[in-house]
C-alpha cells in the first residue's frame, strides 16, 4: 500500500475531523489546516499523538505552501449562525481559499476536492435537485455570502481544470449531521437535540412543513473518498446526500421521542430565503461512485444524541 500525503483544510471542523480520522485509518499521512473560526481542537485532540498526523494553524485566505498528493478543501463555516456572523470573511474564505488551494494544486500537481454545498441550488424550483440544475439563489440575501461564495468556488475549480489541467473534484454536500457538530451552530439537528436534552422548548420555524434530507457524517466521508478516487475525467459536481425527505416537524417529533424529552414544540417566524424543499437526486453518485447512504435517520440520530449527552 502506498501511503499518500493528504492536506485537509478545515480539518478540525465537524466534517473535516471525521475525514482526517478516516484518511489516517486507511494508512495515509494527514496534514490538517484550520484557523479555528468554527473548527475546534477537541475534534482532533485524539489524533495529536499519531505520528502521521500534523496540525497547522492557518487561514486559507492566505497562501500556503506544502508538498502533498491530495487536497480536500473543506475550510468554510457551514451553518447560518457562523457564516452570517462575518459575511465578508465567509465569502473571502470560499473564494480566496479556492484560489490559494487551486494555486497550490496546480504547482504541486495534486488532485483537489472542493466541498461545495446543496446551497448552490438556493430555494430550488426543481425537486429533487439534480446536478444540471442551475439553482435559484438571491445574490444579495442574508445567505448569499455562503451560497454565492460556494458557487464562485465551483466556477474557479472548473476554470483551473479547463485552463491549467488541475485535477479537480466537486462534491455538493446536503444537510449532514453526526457527532462533533458544534452545539451552538444553529443547524436544525444540533438545535433540536440540545433543546430536547435540556427539556427546553423546541423551536420550529414557520409551519414546520419545509423539508430536508439528512445524511449521517460517515456516509458523506465515504462519498468524498470515493469521489477523490474516481476516474480522472469525472470531475463532478456530484450530489452526496440522503434522498429520504423529512419535514422539520417530523424531525422535531423524532428527536423528542428518541431522547425521551419533555420538550414542547413552539413556532417561530421563518427566516428570510430559507429553502422550502431540499432533497438530492443521487443517480450520478450511484452510477459513478457506486455510492449511496447506508445509515438512516433513526440510527444516525441515536449516535448523535449519545455524543451530545456526553458534551452537554
N, C-alpha and C positions, 0 to 999 in steps of 0.2 A: 504493500500500500504506500502510495506517495503522500507524504504529509504536505498539505497546502498551507500557505500563509494567507490568512484572510483578515481583512480590515472590516470592522463593523462600526459605522458611525451611529451615534445614538445607542451604543451598546449597553449602557446602564439603564436604559428605559425599560418599559414593560415588555414590549415585543423583543427588543434588542437583546435583553438579558437571556431570554429563552433561546434565542438564536445562538448566542455565544455558548450556552450550555450544550446545545445540540452539535455545533461545529467541533467543540472540544471532544465530545463523546465519540465523534466519528474519526478522531485522531488528527485533527488539524491544529495548527498554531493560530491563535486568535489575538489580534490587536484591537482593543476596544477603545473607541474615541468618544468622549462625552464632555459637555460643559456643565452638566448637572442643572440645566434650566428646569427640566422636568424629570430627567433621569435621577436615580438615587443609588448611592454607593451600596446600600443594603441589598440591592437587587443582584449585585455581583460579588459581594464580600466573600461568598463561599468559594469563589474561583481564584482569589488572590494568591493562594498557595500553590496553584497549579503552575508548573514551570513553563507550560506552553501558552499561558495567558498573560497578556500585558495590558495595563490600563494607562491611558494617556488623557490628561485633561486638556481639551482643545475645543475651540469653536469652529465649526465648518465654514463659517463666513470668512475665515482667514485661511490662506493657502496652507497645505500640509504636504510634507514630502516623506515617502516611505517606499520600500520595495515589497510588494505583495502580489499574490496570484489573482485574488478576487476581492472585490469591494461590494459590501452591502450598504447602500446609503439610506439609513433609516432616520437620520437626525432631523427632527422637527416635532414641536409639540403637536399632539394629535387630538386633544379634547378641546371643545369650545372655550371652557373656562381658561385654559392655559394659552391657547393660540390667540384669543381675543385680548388677553391681558396686555400683550405688547404686539400689536398687529404688524408694525413695521419690522420688528425683529423676526416675526413668523415668516413674512414673505421674503425677507433677506435670507433666512435660513434655507428656505426652499430653493430660491433662485441662485444665490451666490454659493450655497452649499453644493448645488448641482454643478455649477461652473467649475468650482475648485476640485471636486471629486472626478468630474469628467476629464479635466486637465491632467489630473494625476493618472487616471486610467489610460489616457492617450500616451503619456510619456513612458509609462512602465508596461504598456500593452496588457493591462489586466482586464479581466471580464468584470463588468459592473452592473449591479442590480439596483434599480430605483424603486423604493417603496412609495408608490402612488396610492390613490385612495378612491373609494366609491364617490367621494365628494366631488370628483371631476364631473359627475353626472348632475350635480346640483339637485334641484327639486324635479325629479325626472318626469317627462311626459310619455316615456316609453317604459313598459313594465312587462316582465323583468328587464333589467338593464343588460344589454349586450355590448361588447367592446366597440362595435362600429357606431354606437350612438354617441352623438357629439355633446350631449348634455344641455342643461337648462339652468344656467348659473347667472346670478346677479353680480356683475363685476365690481359694484360699489356697495354691496351689502355687508352686514356685520361679519359674515363668514368668509368674505371674499379673500381676505389675507391668506387663508388656508387653501380654499378651493382654487383660486387663481394662481397661487404660488405653486401648487402641485401641477396645475395644467401647464404652466410655463416650464416647470422642470421636465415634464414629459416632452415638450417641444425641444428643449435643449438636448435631451438624450437622443431623440430621433435625428436631430441635425448633426450631432457629433458622430453618430453612426454613419449617416449618409456622406458627410464631408470628410471625416477623418478615420473611417473604418473602425471606430471604437466598438468593442463587443458589448452590446447593451442588452439588458432585460428589464422590462417594466411590469410590475405587479400592481394591480388595483385591488386594494385591501378593503373588504367590507367589515362592518362592525365586529370587533374582536374583543373577547373578554377572557379572564382567567386570573390565576394567582399573580401577584406583583402589580396589579393595577394600582394606581395611586388612589388612596381612599377619598381624596377631595378633588378628583379630576373632573367631576361633573358629568361623567358618562353615565348612561342610564343604568347599566348593570351594577356598577360600583355604588352609585347613589342609592338604588333600591336595597341592595344587600346591607349597606352600612346603616341606612334608616331602619330596616327590619330588625337587624341585630340589636339596635338600641331601643326597639319598640317605639320609634318615633313615627309620626305621620309620613306616609309615602306620597311624594308629590308627583302627580301625573299632569302633564301639560296638555291643554286642550281637552278633547273628549276621550283621549286615550286610544282612539281608533287608528292613529297613524301606525304604520308597520315598520318593523326592522327585521333583519335576518342576522342572527348572532352566531359567530363561529368561535370555537374554542382555540386558544392560542397555539396548542400543539399542532392542530390541523393547518393553521396558517404557516407555521415554521416548515412543516413538511412540504407545503406547496411552494414556498420560496426556494427551498433547497432543490426541489425537482426542477423548478424553472431555471435556476442557475446552471444546472447540469444538462439542460435540454440542448438540442442541436443548435449550432451556431446561428443558422439563418432564421431561427424562431426568436424574435425579439420581444414579442408581446406587443401592446399591453394585453394582459390576461387577468380576468376576474378571479380572485381567490376569496371565497365566502361560502356561507352555508345557505342554500336556497330555501330552507324551511323558514316560512314567514310567520311572525307573531305580532299581534297588536301590543302596544305598550301596556295596555290594561291587563292583557293575558300574562305578560311578563311580571307585572306587579303582583298579581294573584299567585303566580307560581312561586315567587320569592317568599311571600308571606307564608305559604304552605310549607315550603322546604325548610324554612328557618324556624317554623313553629312560633312566629311572631304575633304580638298583639297589636301590631300597627294597623292604622286605618288609612284608607286611600283618600287623599284630598286633591282637588283640582286647582290648577293654576293656568293663567293665560298662556297661549302658545307663543314661543319666541319667534322673532322675525326670520324668514327664509328657512324655517325648519322643514325639511323634506317630509312629505306625507307618506311616501312609499319608498322602500328600499329593498331590493331583492336581486341577487346576482343571477345571471344566466351563466352557468359554468360548463356549457357544452365544450368550449375551447380548452379549458383546463383538463376536462376528461379526455379529450381527443389527443392533445399534445403532451400532456404530463401524466396521463393515467392517474389523475388526482381527483378525489372527492372527499368531503369531510367524513370523519369516522366517529366523532364524538358529538352526540346530540345534546340538546339543551339541558335536560334534567341532570345527566351525568356531569356535564361541564359546570353547571351551577353548583352542584354539591361540592365539587373540588374547590370552586372559587369561594363558596361560603365558608368552608373549612379554613381556607387561607385567611379570610377577613376575621374570622373568630380569633385566630392566633395573633393578629396585629392590633385589633381594637381593644 
